Amino acid sequence: MDLSIATTKLQALRKDMSGHTDRDDELRILDLLRGASGEELNFLLSNVDLVRLLSDLDDRLVGPDHHTALLDLLCTHRAPELSLPVRASLATALQKGATPAQAELRLRDLFVGLKGRELTAFKNLLDAGGEYHDLHHLVFDDLDDAAVRAQVLAHFQREAQAVPSGENKVLSDIDDTFFANWVDKRYPSKTVYPGVLAFYQELDRGPGIIPGRLGDLTFVSARPQDPLGLIENATLESLRERGVPLAVMLSGSFFHLVGNTRIAQKKFENFEQYARLFPEYGFVFVGDSGQGDVEFGARMLAAQPQTVRAVFIHDVVATPEAKREEWRARHIFFFDTYVGAAVEAFHAGVVSRDGVDRIATAAVESLAAITFPTPAQRQTREAELARDLARAQALPRALHV
C-alpha cells in the first residue's frame, strides 16, 4: 500500500464526512470505499469514526439507498478483506445506538462469515473493548430478532465442535473475591487481595508449557446493569485502577440484587448465556462464600460438568473444615489465601507448578504493602499466608500418575 495515496484518500473521506452529508457527498464516500484496495480499505476504516460513517449515509423514501449500499459493501462484498480488528470495530459501530432489523442481519453476516479460530478471535475482540458494548450485550440485548440470534448461536456451536480452543475462560466475582468490599473485615475496605491478580493471570495462562491466549477474564457480578451501562462502565474503570487492564463484565439486575438465591440465579443465567457465546472454551469460577457464589458454582458444575473445570471459593465466613471437604468432593475448593487457591488449582490441573510459585511471590509482596489497622490483624494474615506458602512449597514439580 502506498501510504501517501492512502492518506490522501483518508483526507478526502474525512472531508466528505465533515458537517452535513448530502447525497453527492454520500456517493463520493461510496465510490472512494469501492475503489480502495483491501489494504487501503482497512486503513481508511481504522482511521475514521465508524459510528459517524454509518450514520452519515442515508436511505431515502425517494432516491438512492446509500446506507444500504454501504452495509452491502462493508458487511457482504468487501467483508472477507477486512482485518479482524476492523471487522470487530464495524460490528461495534453497528451495535451502538438502535439496532434495526437490517443492522441485526448485517451483524449476523459478520459472524457467520468466519469459521474456527478466526471466529473465536473475532468474538474475543468484541469482548476486548473495556466497556459494556461487548459480545454478551450484542447477542442477547442488541439482537432482538430471536431467529437471527438463534442462527448466530447455532453457528458458534457448530464451529466450537469443529475447533475447540483447549483453553478456559476465567469467571470471577468482585466483592470479597477480588477485593474486600462486603462481608470480609479481615482486610481494610477495598483492599485488593494479595495474589489475586497473579491467580487470574495463571488461570488465564493455563497449566501447559506454552501459555494460552491472555485476556480471558470475565467478572460475573451481582451489581445491577442500567440501560446506559453506567454502573458496568464505572465498575470496569474501578477494576482498571486496581490493576485489571482488560476484563469483561456480566452484570446482575436490581431485581436479583437482594438474597443469595436470587443473586446466584442471575449469575447462573448470565453464565448459561456466556457459555453459549464461547462453547469452544472450558470455564473456571472464582467466588466467595458470602453472596451466593457457592450455590452458583454448584449449579455451574451440575449443568455443565464437562466444561466447568473447577470452582474456587474465597472463604469469608469461616466455613468449617468438614463442610469444606464436602464441597471439595464436588470439585468446589474453599481457600483462605490466593496461595491456598493456587495449591488447589494446581491439584485441579488448571495452573502450572511454576504458576503457583509466581502467585506465591506476588502474594507475599502484596501483603507486605498493605497497611492494617492493628499489628495483630497483620500477624494473623501473615500466619495464614505462611501456612499456605508451606503447602505450596511442598508441591511436587510434576504430578506422577
C-alpha positions in Angstrom: 0.0 0.0 0.0 1.3 3.5 -0.9 0.8 5.4 2.3 0.8 8.8 0.7 -2.1 7.7 -1.7 -4.0 6.1 1.2 -3.6 9.3 3.3 -4.9 11.4 0.5 -7.9 9.2 0.3 -8.4 9.4 4.1 -8.3 13.2 3.9 -10.9 13.1 1.1 -13.1 10.7 3.2 -12.9 12.9 6.3 -13.7 16.0 4.2 -16.9 14.4 2.8 -17.9 13.2 6.3 -17.5 16.7 7.9 -20.6 18.6 8.5 -23.9 17.7 6.8 -23.6 15.0 4.1 -25.9 15.3 1.1 -26.4 12.6 -1.5 -23.5 13.8 -3.6 -21.2 13.5 -0.5 -22.5 10.1 0.2 -21.9 8.9 -3.3 -18.3 10.2 -3.2 -17.8 8.2 0.0 -19.2 5.1 -1.5 -17.1 5.4 -4.7 -14.0 6.1 -2.6 -14.5 3.0 -0.5 -15.5 0.8 -3.5 -12.3 1.9 -5.3 -10.0 1.3 -2.4 -7.7 -1.7 -2.3 -8.1 -4.2 0.6 -5.2 -2.6 2.5 -6.5 0.9 1.8 -10.0 -0.1 2.9 -8.6 -1.4 6.3 -6.5 1.8 6.6 -9.5 4.1 6.0 -11.9 2.2 8.3 -9.3 2.2 11.0 -8.9 5.9 10.9 -12.5 7.2 10.8 -15.4 7.2 13.2 -17.3 4.2 12.0 -20.4 5.1 14.0 -20.4 8.5 12.3 -19.7 6.9 8.9 -22.7 4.6 9.2 -25.0 7.4 10.3 -23.8 9.8 7.5 -25.2 7.7 4.7 -29.0 7.6 4.5 -31.7 5.6 2.8 -34.4 7.7 1.3 -38.1 7.2 0.5 -37.4 8.6 -3.0 -33.9 8.4 -4.1 -30.7 6.3 -3.6 -30.4 4.0 -0.6 -26.8 4.9 0.3 -26.9 3.4 3.8 -28.0 0.0 2.5 -25.3 0.3 -0.2 -22.7 1.0 2.4 -23.7 -2.0 4.5 -23.7 -4.2 1.4 -20.2 -3.1 0.6 -18.7 -3.5 4.1 -20.6 -6.4 5.5 -21.0 -8.5 2.4 -18.9 -7.7 -0.7 -15.7 -6.5 1.0 -16.1 -8.2 4.4 -13.6 -11.0 3.5 -11.0 -8.4 3.0 -11.4 -6.7 6.4 -8.9 -7.4 9.1 -10.4 -8.9 12.3 -9.9 -5.7 14.3 -11.6 -3.6 11.6 -14.4 -6.2 11.4 -14.8 -6.0 15.2 -14.9 -2.2 15.1 -17.6 -2.3 12.4 -19.7 -4.7 14.4 -19.4 -2.5 17.5 -20.4 0.5 15.4 -23.5 -1.3 14.2 -24.2 -2.3 17.8 -24.2 1.2 19.2 -27.4 3.1 19.3 -30.5 1.5 17.8 -30.1 -1.8 16.0 -32.9 -2.1 13.4 -33.6 -5.3 11.5 -31.1 -4.5 8.8 -28.3 -3.9 11.3 -29.1 -7.2 13.0 -28.9 -9.1 9.7 -25.5 -7.5 8.9 -24.2 -8.4 12.4 -25.3 -12.0 11.7 -23.4 -11.9 8.4 -20.2 -10.7 10.1 -20.3 -13.7 12.4 -21.3 -16.4 10.1 -18.7 -15.3 7.5 -16.0 -16.5 9.9 -15.1 -20.0 11.0 -12.9 -21.8 13.5 -10.1 -19.9 15.2 -10.9 -16.7 13.2 -14.4 -16.7 14.7 -13.0 -17.2 18.2 -10.6 -14.4 17.7 -13.3 -12.1 16.4 -15.6 -12.9 19.4 -12.7 -12.2 21.8 -12.0 -8.8 20.0 -15.7 -7.8 20.6 -15.2 -8.6 24.3 -12.0 -6.5 24.5 -13.5 -3.1 24.3 -13.4 -2.5 28.0 -17.0 -1.2 28.2 -20.5 -2.6 28.2 -20.8 -2.8 24.5 -19.4 -6.4 24.5 -20.3 -9.7 22.9 -22.8 -10.7 25.5 -24.7 -7.3 25.2 -24.6 -7.6 21.4 -26.0 -11.1 21.1 -28.5 -11.1 24.0 -29.6 -7.5 24.1 -29.0 -5.9 20.7 -30.1 -8.9 18.5 -33.8 -8.6 19.2 -34.8 -11.0 16.5 -34.9 -14.4 18.1 -34.4 -16.2 14.8 -31.3 -14.1 14.0 -29.9 -14.7 17.5 -30.5 -18.4 17.1 -28.7 -18.5 13.8 -25.7 -16.8 15.3 -25.6 -19.1 18.4 -26.0 -22.2 16.2 -23.0 -21.1 14.2 -21.0 -20.6 17.3 -21.9 -24.2 18.5 -21.0 -25.8 15.1 -17.6 -24.1 15.0 -16.8 -25.0 18.6 -17.4 -28.6 17.9 -15.1 -28.5 14.9 -12.4 -26.4 16.5 -12.3 -26.4 20.4 -10.0 -23.8 21.8 -8.5 -26.0 24.5 -8.4 -23.1 26.9 -10.5 -21.8 29.8 -12.4 -18.6 30.4 -11.8 -17.3 33.9 -15.0 -16.1 35.6 -14.8 -14.2 38.8 -17.0 -12.4 41.3 -15.8 -9.0 42.5 -16.8 -8.1 46.1 -14.9 -10.2 48.7 -13.3 -12.1 45.8 -11.2 -9.5 44.1 -11.2 -7.0 46.9 -12.6 -6.8 50.4 -15.9 -5.0 50.0 -18.8 -6.6 51.7 -18.6 -9.3 54.4 -14.9 -9.6 54.8 -13.5 -7.4 57.6 -10.1 -9.2 57.8 -8.6 -6.6 55.4 -9.1 -2.8 55.1 -12.0 -1.9 52.9 -11.3 -2.0 49.2 -8.0 -3.9 49.6 -7.2 -6.0 46.6 -6.4 -9.4 47.9 -2.7 -10.4 47.9 -2.0 -12.7 44.9 -5.5 -12.4 43.3 -4.2 -10.7 40.1 -1.5 -13.3 39.7 -4.0 -16.0 40.3 -6.2 -14.7 37.5 -3.2 -14.4 35.2 -2.1 -18.0 35.9 -5.6 -19.4 35.4 -5.6 -17.5 32.1 -2.2 -18.8 31.1 -3.3 -22.4 31.8 -1.2 -25.3 33.0 0.8 -26.0 29.9 4.3 -25.1 29.0 3.0 -22.8 26.2 0.8 -20.1 27.8 -2.7 -19.7 26.5 -4.1 -16.5 25.0 -4.3 -13.8 27.7 -7.4 -11.8 28.1 -10.0 -14.4 29.1 -11.0 -12.8 32.4 -14.7 -12.1 32.9 -16.3 -10.8 36.0 -19.7 -12.2 37.0 -21.2 -9.7 39.4 -24.4 -9.1 41.3 -24.0 -5.4 40.6 -27.0 -4.3 38.5 -26.9 -3.2 34.9 -28.6 0.0 33.9 -29.8 0.8 30.4 -26.9 3.1 29.6 -24.2 0.8 31.1 -23.1 3.5 33.5 -22.7 1.1 36.5 -20.9 -1.5 34.4 -18.5 1.0 32.9 -17.8 2.6 36.3 -17.0 -0.9 37.7 -14.7 -1.7 34.8 -12.9 1.6 35.3 -12.6 0.8 39.0 -11.1 -2.6 38.1 -8.6 -1.0 35.8 -7.5 1.4 38.5 -6.8 -1.6 40.7 -4.6 -3.5 38.2 -7.1 -5.3 35.9 -6.2 -3.9 32.4 -8.8 -5.8 30.4 -11.9 -7.6 31.5 -15.5 -8.3 30.5 -18.4 -7.9 32.9 -21.6 -9.8 33.2 -23.9 -7.8 35.4 -26.8 -8.6 37.7 -30.1 -6.8 37.9 -31.9 -4.7 40.5 -34.5 -7.5 41.0 -31.8 -10.0 41.8 -29.7 -7.7 44.0 -31.1 -8.9 47.3 -30.9 -12.5 48.6 -28.2 -15.1 47.9 -30.6 -17.4 45.9 -31.6 -14.5 43.6 -28.0 -13.4 43.2 -27.0 -17.0 42.3 -29.9 -17.3 39.9 -29.0 -14.2 37.9 -25.3 -15.2 37.8 -26.3 -18.6 36.6 -28.5 -17.1 33.8 -25.5 -15.0 32.7 -23.2 -18.0 32.8 -25.5 -20.1 30.6 -25.7 -17.3 28.1 -21.9 -16.7 28.2 -21.2 -20.4 27.7 -23.4 -20.3 24.6 -21.2 -17.4 23.3 -18.0 -19.4 23.9 -18.8 -23.1 23.6 -15.3 -23.8 22.4 -13.9 -22.9 25.9 -13.9 -24.5 29.3 -14.6 -22.4 32.4 -13.3 -21.9 35.9 -15.0 -19.7 38.5 -13.6 -17.8 41.4 -16.1 -16.5 44.0 -16.6 -16.1 47.8 -18.7 -17.7 50.5 -20.6 -14.6 51.4 -23.1 -13.9 48.5 -24.5 -17.0 46.8 -21.3 -18.0 44.9 -21.2 -21.5 46.4 -24.7 -22.1 45.1 -23.9 -20.6 41.8 -20.7 -22.7 41.4 -22.6 -25.9 42.3 -25.2 -25.1 39.6 -22.5 -24.4 37.1 -20.9 -27.8 37.7 -24.3 -29.6 37.7 -25.3 -28.0 34.4 -22.0 -28.4 32.5 -19.7 -30.9 34.3 -17.7 -31.4 31.1 -16.8 -27.7 30.6 -16.6 -26.3 34.2 -13.1 -27.4 35.3 -13.2 -26.1 38.9 -14.8 -23.7 41.3 -12.7 -21.8 43.8 -14.4 -20.1 46.8 -12.7 -17.5 48.9 -13.9 -18.2 52.4 -15.0 -15.1 54.2 -17.4 -16.7 56.7 -15.1 -19.3 58.4 -16.6 -22.4 56.9 -15.9 -25.5 59.0 -13.3 -27.8 57.6 -15.8 -30.7 57.4 -18.1 -28.6 55.2 -15.1 -27.6 53.1 -14.3 -31.3 52.5 -17.9 -32.0 51.5 -17.7 -29.2 48.8 -14.2 -30.4 47.7 -15.7 -33.8 46.8 -17.9 -31.8 44.4 -14.9 -30.0 42.9 -15.7 -26.8 44.8 -12.5 -25.7 46.6 -12.5 -23.3 49.5 -9.5 -21.2 50.3 -8.3 -18.5 52.7 -5.4 -17.0 50.7 -4.7 -16.9 47.0 -1.7 -19.1 47.6 -4.1 -21.7 49.0 -6.2 -21.2 45.9 -3.1 -21.8 43.7 -2.4 -25.1 45.5 -6.0 -26.2 44.9 -5.8 -25.0 41.3 -2.6 -27.0 40.7 -4.2 -30.2 42.0 -7.2 -29.5 39.8 -4.9 -29.2 36.8 -5.7 -25.6 35.8 -2.5 -23.9 36.8 1.2 -24.9 36.4 3.6 -25.6 39.2 5.7 -22.6 38.1 2.4 -20.6 38.2 2.0 -21.5 41.9 5.4 -20.0 42.6 4.5 -16.8 40.7 1.3 -16.5 42.7 3.1 -17.0 45.9 5.7 -14.4 45.1 3.0 -11.8 44.2 1.0 -12.6 47.4 4.0 -12.1 49.7 4.8 -8.8 48.0 1.2 -7.6 48.1 0.6 -8.5 51.7 3.8 -6.6 52.8 2.4 -3.4 51.2 -1.0 -3.4 53.0 -1.5 -1.1 55.9 -3.5 -2.9 58.6 -5.4 -1.1 61.4 -3.5 -3.2 64.1 -0.4 -5.3 64.3 -2.4 -8.2 65.5 -4.5 -8.1 62.3 -1.3 -8.2 60.2 0.1 -11.0 62.2 -3.0 -13.1 61.7 -2.9 -12.6 57.9 0.8 -13.3 57.8 0.4 -16.6 59.7 -2.5 -17.5 57.3 -0.3 -16.9 54.3 2.7 -18.7 55.8 0.6 -21.8 56.3 -0.4 -21.8 52.6 3.1 -20.9 51.5 4.3 -24.1 53.2 1.7 -26.1 51.3 2.8 -24.5 48.0 6.5 -25.3 48.7 5.6 -28.9 49.4 4.0 -29.4 45.9 5.9 -31.7 43.5 7.4 -30.2 40.4 5.4 -32.7 38.4 2.4 -34.9 39.1 3.2 -38.6 38.7 0.4 -40.9 37.7 
